[in-house]
Amino acid sequence: MVGNNTQHRHSGAAWHTPHNVHHGHAEAVREIRADVLAAAYTRNPERFVRKHPEPAPLPTAAWINKPDQDEQQADSKNP
């Protein structure tokens, strides 16, 4: 499981590893990615025809099996 948590980047987690997301490193990694993309844009703006590149936004929530609305509302009323 170590490889999946520390090496494999997941599309649902903005291409971060579960380890980075769980331990709060994802925002720092995202900032580094933003710097790299900005430098690439500065060097080769013609390669980015639509807009300035940005790293994928971090997810606000992640689910394996997302509960339906009724379950979510019940959970929020009973902390």
Secondary structure, DSSP 8 states (H G I E B T S, - for coil): -HHHHHT--BGGGTTB-HHHHHTT-HHHHHHHHHHHHHHHHHH-GGG--SS--------S---SS---HHHHHHHHH--
